[in-house]
Amino acid sequence: MMAGDPHAQAVRGLRPVLRQISDVTGDSAFLICRAANDSLCLHREVGNYPVQVLAVTVGHRQPLGVGAAGLALLAALPPAEADEVVAQNERALRAYGGMTGVQMRRLVGNTRDRGWSVVGNAAVPGVLGVGVALCDAGGYPRLAVSVSSLIDRMQAPRQRSIAELIRGQLAQDEFRRLPGAAPDTSSDSAR
């Protein structure tokens, strides 16, 4: 990636944040961006828990919404745009546990209601991820951060605490200095 590349800038700025999230959770943290109708992994930090879920590698693409960060990005899009992405990805979604457009739209709705994403057994069986979208100054989602782990380690209270950890870390100065992005702190009903 070139020095002026916004993705390279995001990785440089968020690497310490992802490292901190991985250190606290013990699990892998991922930085994801949107690439057309896909999500693209820009960076990954590995945690210290003995069993790591390395769901995706840097450069990996999959339909937007399949993984936790991609779902957070999809749900943060304007509703008509999100619906169009789901419609265009309908065939590709089937490769992920038989996912349908109806199921994806339900996940999007749940994410909007909750304010952060949770998705399990879609991209990788036995794995659950939690994701938070990062929006630019205009409120448009540009990046997302997620944490993935074995489903057994991701009970609802831990899911919530991880989402709060991600939001808290992204509110730190290191992230605020990145051009054109801010944590999505809009109220759930504002979307």
N, CA and C atoms as a LAMMPS dump frame, in Angstrom:
ITEM: TIMESTEP
0
ITEM: NUMBER OF ATOMS
573
ITEM: BOX BOUNDS ff ff ff
-5.0000000000000000e+02 5.0000000000000000e+02
-5.0000000000000000e+02 5.0000000000000000e+02
-5.0000000000000000e+02 5.0000000000000000e+02
ITEM: ATOMS id mol type element x y z
1 1 1 N 0.84 -1.186 0
2 1 2 C 0 0 0
3 1 3 C 0.879 1.24 0
4 2 1 N 0.48 2.233 -0.747
5 2 2 C 1.249 3.475 -0.841
6 2 3 C 1.003 4.337 0.394
7 3 1 N 1.965 5.2 0.701
8 3 2 C 1.889 6.03 1.902
9 3 3 C 0.649 6.917 1.916
10 4 1 N 0.205 7.404 0.761
11 4 2 C -0.967 8.267 0.702
12 4 3 C -2.272 7.507 0.658
13 5 1 N -2.205 6.2 0.608
14 5 2 C -3.388 5.354 0.549
15 5 3 C -4.162 5.466 1.866
16 6 1 N -5.458 5.81 1.806
17 6 2 C -6.228 5.943 3.051
18 6 3 C -6.3 4.627 3.831
19 7 1 N -6.256 3.489 3.124
20 7 2 C -6.264 2.215 3.845
21 7 3 C -4.973 2.031 4.62
22 8 1 N -3.845 2.398 4.023
23 8 2 C -2.56 2.305 4.717
24 8 3 C -2.557 3.234 5.929
25 9 1 N -3.134 4.423 5.781
26 9 2 C -3.224 5.361 6.906
27 9 3 C -4.096 4.776 8.011
28 10 1 N -5.199 4.144 7.627
29 10 2 C -6.096 3.539 8.616
30 10 3 C -5.378 2.417 9.363
31 11 1 N -4.664 1.578 8.637
32 11 2 C -3.923 0.485 9.278
33 11 3 C -2.887 1.05 10.246
34 12 1 N -2.107 2.046 9.794
35 12 2 C -1.094 2.654 10.674
36 12 3 C -1.736 3.232 11.931
37 13 1 N -2.827 3.946 11.75
38 13 2 C -3.475 4.592 12.891
39 13 3 C -4.183 3.624 13.816
40 14 1 N -4.718 2.55 13.258
41 14 2 C -5.529 1.64 14.068
42 14 3 C -4.791 0.396 14.549
43 15 1 N -3.603 0.153 14.07
44 15 2 C -2.846 -1.029 14.516
45 15 3 C -2.725 -1.069 16.047
46 16 1 N -2.352 0.041 16.722
47 16 2 C -2.26 -0.02 18.19
48 16 3 C -3.619 -0.277 18.851
49 17 1 N -4.678 0.236 18.251
50 17 2 C -6.022 0.038 18.791
51 17 3 C -6.411 -1.436 18.667
52 18 1 N -6.178 -2.033 17.507
53 18 2 C -6.482 -3.448 17.325
54 18 3 C -5.621 -4.305 18.255
55 19 1 N -4.358 -3.936 18.433
56 19 2 C -3.482 -4.679 19.333
57 19 3 C -4.046 -4.649 20.752
58 20 1 N -4.487 -3.482 21.192
59 20 2 C -5.059 -3.335 22.537
60 20 3 C -6.323 -4.175 22.68
61 21 1 N -7.184 -4.155 21.669
62 21 2 C -8.419 -4.951 21.71
63 21 3 C -8.07 -6.436 21.802
64 22 1 N -7.1 -6.893 21.017
65 22 2 C -6.675 -8.299 21.066
66 22 3 C -6.06 -8.644 22.412
67 23 1 N -5.262 -7.732 22.963
68 23 2 C -4.642 -7.989 24.263
69 23 3 C -5.695 -8.125 25.362
70 24 1 N -6.699 -7.266 25.344
71 24 2 C -7.732 -7.285 26.38
72 24 3 C -8.641 -8.512 26.228
73 25 1 N -9.05 -8.816 25.018
74 25 2 C -9.995 -9.926 24.801
75 25 3 C -9.299 -11.276 24.73
76 26 1 N -8.041 -11.286 24.332
77 26 2 C -7.336 -12.532 24.087
78 26 3 C -7.64 -13.112 22.718
79 27 1 N -8.497 -12.467 21.965
80 27 2 C -8.957 -12.959 20.667
81 27 3 C -8.45 -12.087 19.522
82 28 1 N -8.634 -12.59 18.307
83 28 2 C -8.19 -11.869 17.111
84 28 3 C -9.106 -10.687 16.822
85 29 1 N -8.496 -9.571 16.42
86 29 2 C -9.236 -8.37 16.029
87 29 3 C -8.927 -8.078 14.566
88 30 1 N -9.92 -7.591 13.844
89 30 2 C -9.821 -7.383 12.404
90 30 3 C -10.24 -5.969 12.038
91 31 1 N -9.538 -5.378 11.073
92 31 2 C -9.903 -4.092 10.484
93 31 3 C -10.373 -4.376 9.068
94 32 1 N -11.589 -3.976 8.771
95 32 2 C -12.244 -4.304 7.508
96 32 3 C -12.74 -3.032 6.837
97 33 1 N -12.665 -3.006 5.503
98 33 2 C -13.262 -1.912 4.74
99 33 3 C -14.22 -2.515 3.718
100 34 1 N -14.991 -1.658 3.103
101 34 2 C -15.882 -2.078 2.032
102 34 3 C -15.14 -1.981 0.706
103 35 1 N -15.315 -2.99 -0.129
104 35 2 C -14.772 -3 -1.492
105 35 3 C -15.927 -3.407 -2.406
106 36 1 N -16.622 -2.406 -2.95
107 36 2 C -17.835 -2.634 -3.748
108 36 3 C -18.858 -3.363 -2.874
109 37 1 N -19.291 -4.558 -3.261
110 37 2 C -20.274 -5.297 -2.472
111 37 3 C -19.638 -6.319 -1.54
112 38 1 N -18.329 -6.206 -1.357
113 38 2 C -17.592 -7.124 -0.493
114 38 3 C -17.009 -6.385 0.699
115 39 1 N -16.576 -7.183 1.681
116 39 2 C -15.729 -6.657 2.743
117 39 3 C -14.312 -7.12 2.437
118 40 1 N -13.341 -6.303 2.801
119 40 2 C -11.931 -6.571 2.533
120 40 3 C -11.158 -6.405 3.833
121 41 1 N -10.392 -7.432 4.212
122 41 2 C -9.593 -7.372 5.439
123 41 3 C -8.321 -6.567 5.18
124 42 1 N -8.148 -5.483 5.94
125 42 2 C -6.967 -4.628 5.826
126 42 3 C -5.881 -5.002 6.831
127 43 1 N -6.292 -5.498 8.004
128 43 2 C -5.309 -5.804 9.049
129 43 3 C -5.933 -6.764 10.054
130 44 1 N -5.057 -7.531 10.699
131 44 2 C -5.498 -8.478 11.72
132 44 3 C -4.456 -8.511 12.823
133 45 1 N -4.914 -8.507 14.049
134 45 2 C -4.048 -8.697 15.216
135 45 3 C -4.484 -9.973 15.919
136 46 1 N -3.529 -10.811 16.256
137 46 2 C -3.807 -12.09 16.884
138 46 3 C -3.737 -11.936 18.395
139 47 1 N -4.704 -12.55 19.096
140 47 2 C -4.745 -12.479 20.553
141 47 3 C -3.868 -13.529 21.204
142 48 1 N -3.979 -13.644 22.533
143 48 2 C -3.129 -14.572 23.277
144 48 3 C -3.874 -15.772 23.84
145 49 1 N -5.173 -15.897 23.572
146 49 2 C -5.92 -17.072 24.006
147 49 3 C -5.377 -18.281 23.243
148 50 1 N -5.281 -19.467 23.891
149 50 2 C -4.645 -20.615 23.23
150 50 3 C -5.265 -21.031 21.891
151 51 1 N -6.559 -20.811 21.719
152 51 2 C -7.21 -21.152 20.452
153 51 3 C -7.617 -19.85 19.768
154 52 1 N -6.963 -19.544 18.653
155 52 2 C -7.258 -18.322 17.905
156 52 3 C -8.12 -18.635 16.693
157 53 1 N -9.077 -17.754 16.437
158 53 2 C -9.909 -17.853 15.242
159 53 3 C -9.373 -16.835 14.248
160 54 1 N -8.66 -17.342 13.265
161 54 2 C -8.096 -16.465 12.235
162 54 3 C -9.018 -16.541 11.028
163 55 1 N -10.235 -16.042 11.231
164 55 2 C -11.317 -16.193 10.273
165 55 3 C -10.948 -15.705 8.872
166 56 1 N -10.241 -14.609 8.815
167 56 2 C -9.823 -14.078 7.516
168 56 3 C -8.384 -13.586 7.612
169 57 1 N -7.736 -13.534 6.472
170 57 2 C -6.375 -13.027 6.394
171 57 3 C -6.4 -11.67 5.702
172 58 1 N -5.335 -10.921 5.823
173 58 2 C -5.23 -9.63 5.146
174 58 3 C -5.388 -9.874 3.642
175 59 1 N -6.257 -9.091 3.021
176 59 2 C -6.526 -9.23 1.596
177 59 3 C -7.729 -10.104 1.278
178 60 1 N -8.264 -10.798 2.288
179 60 2 C -9.417 -11.669 2.07
180 60 3 C -10.676 -10.843 1.792
181 61 1 N -11.435 -11.287 0.802
182 61 2 C -12.715 -10.642 0.466
183 61 3 C -13.833 -11.654 0.63
184 62 1 N -14.984 -11.167 1.073
185 62 2 C -16.196 -11.974 1.133
186 62 3 C -17.38 -11.027 1.03
187 63 1 N -18.562 -11.559 0.713
188 63 2 C -19.721 -10.67 0.547
189 63 3 C -19.956 -9.817 1.799
190 64 1 N -20.249 -8.548 1.584
191 64 2 C -20.521 -7.626 2.683
192 64 3 C -21.668 -8.178 3.528
193 65 1 N -21.431 -8.306 4.821
194 65 2 C -22.453 -8.806 5.734
195 65 3 C -22.172 -10.19 6.262
196 66 1 N -21.295 -10.939 5.599
197 66 2 C -21.029 -12.31 6.027
198 66 3 C -20.29 -12.344 7.36
199 67 1 N -19.253 -11.554 7.521
200 67 2 C -18.509 -11.476 8.778
201 67 3 C -19.039 -10.34 9.64
202 68 1 N -18.599 -10.311 10.897
203 68 2 C -19.114 -9.316 11.846
204 68 3 C -18.811 -7.881 11.427
205 69 1 N -17.582 -7.615 10.979
206 69 2 C -17.244 -6.25 10.567
207 69 3 C -18.013 -5.875 9.302
208 70 1 N -18.094 -6.799 8.348
209 70 2 C -18.858 -6.543 7.127
210 70 3 C -20.325 -6.308 7.416
211 71 1 N -20.871 -7.042 8.389
212 71 2 C -22.271 -6.841 8.78
213 71 3 C -22.451 -5.477 9.428
214 72 1 N -21.493 -5.062 10.256
215 72 2 C -21.572 -3.73 10.864
216 72 3 C -21.548 -2.649 9.788
217 73 1 N -20.683 -2.812 8.782
218 73 2 C -20.634 -1.851 7.668
219 73 3 C -21.953 -1.839 6.901
220 74 1 N -22.448 -3.028 6.565
221 74 2 C -23.694 -3.142 5.793
222 74 3 C -24.856 -2.488 6.532
223 75 1 N -24.957 -2.762 7.827
224 75 2 C -26.069 -2.219 8.612
225 75 3 C -25.98 -0.71 8.797
226 76 1 N -24.774 -0.151 8.718
227 76 2 C -24.597 1.294 8.877
228 76 3 C -24.854 2.06 7.58
229 77 1 N -24.971 1.343 6.464
230 77 2 C -25.285 2.005 5.195
231 77 3 C -26.713 2.542 5.218
232 78 1 N -27.007 3.542 4.39
233 78 2 C -28.4 3.955 4.246
234 78 3 C -29.239 2.734 3.853
235 79 1 N -30.453 2.585 4.39
236 79 2 C -31.246 1.374 4.168
237 79 3 C -31.411 0.956 2.707
238 80 1 N -31.681 1.883 1.81
239 80 2 C -31.869 1.519 0.401
240 80 3 C -30.57 0.966 -0.2
241 81 1 N -29.439 1.561 0.176
242 81 2 C -28.152 1.086 -0.328
243 81 3 C -27.828 -0.3 0.225
244 82 1 N -28.088 -0.503 1.51
245 82 2 C -27.852 -1.813 2.122
246 82 3 C -28.716 -2.874 1.447
247 83 1 N -29.965 -2.553 1.185
248 83 2 C -30.861 -3.512 0.551
249 83 3 C -30.38 -3.874 -0.85
250 84 1 N -29.866 -2.894 -1.573
251 84 2 C -29.341 -3.138 -2.917
252 84 3 C -28.113 -4.065 -2.866
253 85 1 N -27.237 -3.85 -1.893
254 85 2 C -26.061 -4.71 -1.737
255 85 3 C -26.506 -6.145 -1.455
256 86 1 N -27.459 -6.321 -0.554
257 86 2 C -27.95 -7.668 -0.229
258 86 3 C -28.539 -8.32 -1.473
259 87 1 N -29.324 -7.571 -2.237
260 87 2 C -29.933 -8.117 -3.455
261 87 3 C -28.849 -8.555 -4.451
262 88 1 N -27.827 -7.741 -4.613
263 88 2 C -26.762 -8.072 -5.558
264 88 3 C -25.899 -9.245 -5.078
265 89 1 N -25.829 -9.44 -3.765
266 89 2 C -25.009 -10.516 -3.204
267 89 3 C -25.79 -11.8 -2.944
268 90 1 N -27.066 -11.816 -3.257
269 90 2 C -27.919 -12.945 -2.87
270 90 3 C -27.339 -14.3 -3.282
271 91 1 N -26.879 -14.429 -4.489
272 91 2 C -26.336 -15.708 -4.945
273 91 3 C -25.051 -16.056 -4.189
274 92 1 N -24.163 -15.076 -4.015
275 92 2 C -22.89 -15.325 -3.331
276 92 3 C -23.09 -15.7 -1.865
277 93 1 N -24.144 -15.201 -1.237
278 93 2 C -24.396 -15.477 0.175
279 93 3 C -24.64 -16.961 0.438
280 94 1 N -25.198 -17.665 -0.524
281 94 2 C -25.543 -19.086 -0.34
282 94 3 C -24.337 -19.933 0.039
283 95 1 N -23.155 -19.531 -0.387
284 95 2 C -21.93 -20.293 -0.072
285 95 3 C -21.562 -20.213 1.406
286 96 1 N -22.229 -19.369 2.161
287 96 2 C -21.923 -19.163 3.58
288 96 3 C -23.07 -19.736 4.421
289 97 1 N -23.047 -21.049 4.579
290 97 2 C -24.049 -21.727 5.399
291 97 3 C -25.453 -21.647 4.837
292 98 1 N -25.579 -21.477 3.523
293 98 2 C -26.901 -21.383 2.918
294 98 3 C -27.613 -20.07 3.218
295 99 1 N -26.846 -19.036 3.559
296 99 2 C -27.415 -17.72 3.888
297 99 3 C -28.307 -17.225 2.756
298 100 1 N -29.444 -16.66 3.111
299 100 2 C -30.362 -16.079 2.126
300 100 3 C -30.425 -14.568 2.317
301 101 1 N -30.968 -13.884 1.325
302 101 2 C -31.16 -12.446 1.446
303 101 3 C -32.08 -12.099 2.599
304 102 1 N -33.109 -12.916 2.819
305 102 2 C -34.04 -12.68 3.93
306 102 3 C -33.299 -12.767 5.264
307 103 1 N -32.462 -13.796 5.41
308 103 2 C -31.678 -13.933 6.646
309 103 3 C -30.722 -12.758 6.832
310 104 1 N -30.066 -12.336 5.745
311 104 2 C -29.128 -11.216 5.844
312 104 3 C -29.856 -9.937 6.232
313 105 1 N -31.031 -9.707 5.65
314 105 2 C -31.792 -8.502 6.005
315 105 3 C -32.202 -8.53 7.484
316 106 1 N -32.494 -9.713 8.001
317 106 2 C -32.837 -9.838 9.424
318 106 3 C -31.609 -9.517 10.28
319 107 1 N -30.435 -10.019 9.883
320 107 2 C -29.194 -9.696 10.607
321 107 3 C -28.918 -8.193 10.581
322 108 1 N -29.152 -7.567 9.43
323 108 2 C -28.959 -6.117 9.302
324 108 3 C -29.893 -5.38 10.26
325 109 1 N -31.164 -5.778 10.284
326 109 2 C -32.13 -5.146 11.195
327 109 3 C -31.737 -5.31 12.655
328 110 1 N -31.312 -6.527 13.023
329 110 2 C -30.878 -6.775 14.401
330 110 3 C -29.659 -5.92 14.751
331 111 1 N -28.738 -5.778 13.809
332 111 2 C -27.539 -4.962 14.041
333 111 3 C -27.925 -3.507 14.244
334 112 1 N -28.817 -3.012 13.428
335 112 2 C -29.263 -1.611 13.586
336 112 3 C -29.925 -1.42 14.944
337 113 1 N -30.756 -2.373 15.353
338 113 2 C -31.45 -2.266 16.642
339 113 3 C -30.461 -2.283 17.812
340 114 1 N -29.448 -3.14 17.722
341 114 2 C -28.478 -3.342 18.797
342 114 3 C -27.414 -2.252 18.813
343 115 1 N -27.026 -1.779 17.603
344 115 2 C -25.974 -0.768 17.498
345 115 3 C -24.605 -1.356 17.199
346 116 1 N -24.488 -2.669 17.127
347 116 2 C -23.262 -3.372 16.777
348 116 3 C -23.669 -4.747 16.275
349 117 1 N -22.776 -5.384 15.52
350 117 2 C -23.14 -6.639 14.874
351 117 3 C -22.69 -7.856 15.674
352 118 1 N -23.438 -8.929 15.487
353 118 2 C -23.091 -10.246 15.997
354 118 3 C -23.458 -11.22 14.897
355 119 1 N -22.51 -12.048 14.501
356 119 2 C -22.823 -13.071 13.507
357 119 3 C -21.984 -14.302 13.819
358 120 1 N -22.644 -15.446 13.748
359 120 2 C -21.954 -16.697 14.024
360 120 3 C -22.3 -17.765 13.012
361 121 1 N -21.387 -18.702 12.847
362 121 2 C -21.59 -19.861 11.97
363 121 3 C -21.863 -19.504 10.521
364 122 1 N -21.439 -18.338 10.062
365 122 2 C -21.678 -17.961 8.663
366 122 3 C -20.395 -18.143 7.855
367 123 1 N -19.414 -17.308 8.116
368 123 2 C -18.148 -17.418 7.369
369 123 3 C -17.353 -18.639 7.817
370 124 1 N -17.333 -18.891 9.135
371 124 2 C -16.575 -20.016 9.683
372 124 3 C -17.452 -20.731 10.717
373 125 1 N -17.777 -22.006 10.502
374 125 2 C -18.597 -22.738 11.473
375 125 3 C -17.944 -22.782 12.858
376 126 1 N -18.762 -22.614 13.912
377 126 2 C -18.267 -22.67 15.278
378 126 3 C -17.649 -21.378 15.771
379 127 1 N -17.746 -20.328 14.965
380 127 2 C -17.123 -19.042 15.287
381 127 3 C -18.189 -17.95 15.352
382 128 1 N -18.008 -17.035 16.282
383 128 2 C -18.908 -15.886 16.385
384 128 3 C -18.064 -14.62 16.441
385 129 1 N -18.525 -13.594 15.748
386 129 2 C -17.83 -12.324 15.738
387 129 3 C -18.726 -11.189 16.168
388 130 1 N -18.112 -10.145 16.705
389 130 2 C -18.785 -8.913 17.116
390 130 3 C -18.096 -7.79 16.366
391 131 1 N -18.878 -6.871 15.766
392 131 2 C -18.284 -5.793 14.993
393 131 3 C -18.93 -4.446 15.237
394 132 1 N -18.143 -3.399 15.01
395 132 2 C -18.59 -2.011 15.153
396 132 3 C -18.145 -1.248 13.913
397 133 1 N -19.075 -0.51 13.313
398 133 2 C -18.768 0.302 12.133
399 133 3 C -18.156 1.634 12.538
400 134 1 N -17.283 2.14 11.688
401 134 2 C -16.644 3.437 11.87
402 134 3 C -17.078 4.319 10.718
403 135 1 N -17.68 5.445 11.05
404 135 2 C -18.239 6.315 10.016
405 135 3 C -17.428 7.592 9.865
406 136 1 N -17.491 8.161 8.655
407 136 2 C -16.808 9.426 8.415
408 136 3 C -17.621 10.566 9.013
409 137 1 N -17.148 11.791 8.84
410 137 2 C -17.799 12.952 9.439
411 137 3 C -19.238 13.109 8.972
412 138 1 N -19.556 12.611 7.778
413 138 2 C -20.92 12.679 7.257
414 138 3 C -21.796 11.526 7.701
415 139 1 N -21.256 10.617 8.509
416 139 2 C -22.028 9.487 9.008
417 139 3 C -22.03 8.268 8.094
418 140 1 N -21.167 8.278 7.057
419 140 2 C -21.132 7.158 6.122
420 140 3 C -20.084 6.138 6.596
421 141 1 N -20.433 4.853 6.644
422 141 2 C -19.485 3.851 7.133
423 141 3 C -18.315 3.648 6.184
424 142 1 N -17.103 3.719 6.725
425 142 2 C -15.878 3.563 5.928
426 142 3 C -15.078 2.339 6.334
427 143 1 N -15.05 2.045 7.618
428 143 2 C -14.265 0.948 8.172
429 143 3 C -15.091 0.26 9.245
430 144 1 N -14.633 -0.91 9.653
431 144 2 C -15.239 -1.58 10.809
432 144 3 C -14.159 -2.405 11.49
433 145 1 N -14.347 -2.605 12.782
434 145 2 C -13.454 -3.428 13.581
435 145 3 C -14.287 -4.547 14.183
436 146 1 N -13.722 -5.755 14.159
437 146 2 C -14.432 -6.887 14.755
438 146 3 C -13.479 -7.744 15.562
439 147 1 N -14.072 -8.555 16.429
440 147 2 C -13.361 -9.561 17.208
441 147 3 C -14.089 -10.871 16.965
442 148 1 N -13.323 -11.924 16.679
443 148 2 C -13.902 -13.243 16.456
444 148 3 C -13.319 -14.24 17.437
445 149 1 N -14.182 -15.176 17.866
446 149 2 C -13.739 -16.212 18.78
447 149 3 C -14.645 -17.43 18.633
448 150 1 N -14.299 -18.482 19.354
449 150 2 C -15.143 -19.664 19.392
450 150 3 C -16.492 -19.283 20.009
451 151 1 N -17.561 -19.861 19.505
452 151 2 C -18.9 -19.525 20.002
453 151 3 C -18.985 -19.699 21.519
454 152 1 N -18.362 -20.747 22.056
455 152 2 C -18.416 -21 23.501
456 152 3 C -17.87 -19.843 24.331
457 153 1 N -16.97 -19.045 23.76
458 153 2 C -16.388 -17.9 24.467
459 153 3 C -17.182 -16.612 24.267
460 154 1 N -18.258 -16.686 23.484
461 154 2 C -18.941 -15.449 23.096
462 154 3 C -20.398 -15.426 23.554
463 155 1 N -20.609 -15.638 24.845
464 155 2 C -21.956 -15.509 25.397
465 155 3 C -22.375 -14.037 25.329
466 156 1 N -23.681 -13.786 25.422
467 156 2 C -24.219 -12.428 25.225
468 156 3 C -23.533 -11.353 26.071
469 157 1 N -23.284 -11.565 27.373
470 157 2 C -22.619 -10.493 28.14
471 157 3 C -21.217 -10.166 27.594
472 158 1 N -20.486 -11.184 27.148
473 158 2 C -19.144 -10.943 26.593
474 158 3 C -19.252 -10.239 25.244
475 159 1 N -20.24 -10.588 24.446
476 159 2 C -20.451 -9.902 23.169
477 159 3 C -20.617 -8.398 23.422
478 160 1 N -21.471 -8.074 24.372
479 160 2 C -21.74 -6.668 24.7
480 160 3 C -20.468 -5.985 25.198
481 161 1 N -19.715 -6.646 26.075
482 161 2 C -18.506 -6.009 26.614
483 161 3 C -17.459 -5.813 25.519
484 162 1 N -17.377 -6.739 24.572
485 162 2 C -16.434 -6.57 23.458
486 162 3 C -16.852 -5.398 22.577
487 163 1 N -18.154 -5.293 22.277
488 163 2 C -18.636 -4.159 21.476
489 163 3 C -18.308 -2.84 22.177
490 164 1 N -18.509 -2.792 23.492
491 164 2 C -18.196 -1.58 24.255
492 164 3 C -16.699 -1.308 24.257
493 165 1 N -15.889 -2.359 24.365
494 165 2 C -14.436 -2.199 24.312
495 165 3 C -14.002 -1.612 22.968
496 166 1 N -14.536 -2.16 21.879
497 166 2 C -14.182 -1.65 20.55
498 166 3 C -14.551 -0.171 20.453
499 167 1 N -15.774 0.162 20.832
500 167 2 C -16.203 1.571 20.775
501 167 3 C -15.306 2.455 21.623
502 168 1 N -14.994 2 22.826
503 168 2 C -14.146 2.784 23.726
504 168 3 C -12.755 3.002 23.155
505 169 1 N -12.172 1.943 22.599
506 169 2 C -10.84 2.061 22.014
507 169 3 C -10.846 3.002 20.814
508 170 1 N -11.908 2.942 20.024
509 170 2 C -11.981 3.79 18.837
510 170 3 C -12.229 5.252 19.179
511 171 1 N -12.636 5.512 20.395
512 171 2 C -12.855 6.895 20.828
513 171 3 C -11.555 7.543 21.309
514 172 1 N -10.472 6.775 21.388
515 172 2 C -9.184 7.297 21.839
516 172 3 C -8.605 8.266 20.803
517 173 1 N -7.657 9.067 21.232
518 173 2 C -7.033 10.069 20.376
519 173 3 C -6.399 9.487 19.11
520 174 1 N -5.775 8.297 19.217
521 174 2 C -5.116 7.728 18.043
522 174 3 C -6.08 7.628 16.86
523 175 1 N -7.316 7.265 17.156
524 175 2 C -8.275 7.089 16.069
525 175 3 C -8.849 8.418 15.607
526 176 1 N -9.091 9.308 16.53
527 176 2 C -9.673 10.608 16.169
528 176 3 C -8.793 11.386 15.192
529 177 1 N -7.493 11.14 15.229
530 177 2 C -6.579 11.858 14.341
531 177 3 C -6.597 11.327 12.911
532 178 1 N -7.183 10.151 12.691
533 178 2 C -7.257 9.634 11.317
534 178 3 C -8.204 10.499 10.503
535 179 1 N -7.836 10.842 9.276
536 179 2 C -8.704 11.691 8.464
537 179 3 C -9.968 10.964 8.025
538 180 1 N -11.113 11.658 8.169
539 180 2 C -12.356 11.187 7.577
540 180 3 C -13.065 10.042 8.243
541 181 1 N -12.762 9.719 9.495
542 181 2 C -13.484 8.621 10.138
543 181 3 C -13.684 8.933 11.608
544 182 1 N -14.781 8.454 12.136
545 182 2 C -15.092 8.58 13.554
546 182 3 C -15.952 7.391 13.94
547 183 1 N -15.915 6.981 15.207
548 183 2 C -16.759 5.864 15.61
549 183 3 C -18.223 6.188 15.385
550 184 1 N -18.996 5.179 15.029
551 184 2 C -20.435 5.348 14.846
552 184 3 C -21.072 5.405 16.218
553 185 1 N -21.362 6.61 16.686
554 185 2 C -21.972 6.78 18.001
555 185 3 C -23.394 7.286 17.889
556 186 1 N -23.956 7.232 16.669
557 186 2 C -25.342 7.678 16.511
558 186 3 C -26.252 6.746 17.284
559 187 1 N -27.388 7.281 17.699
560 187 2 C -28.326 6.427 18.426
561 187 3 C -28.89 5.388 17.461
562 188 1 N -29.285 4.256 18.015
563 188 2 C -29.781 3.162 17.191
564 188 3 C -30.999 3.58 16.374
565 189 1 N -31.839 4.427 16.922
566 189 2 C -33.06 4.819 16.216
567 189 3 C -32.81 5.881 15.152
568 190 1 N -31.602 6.451 15.132
569 190 2 C -31.31 7.507 14.163
570 190 3 C -30.991 6.968 12.79
571 191 1 N -30.856 5.654 12.681
572 191 2 C -30.502 5.077 11.372
573 191 3 C -31.713 4.647 10.621
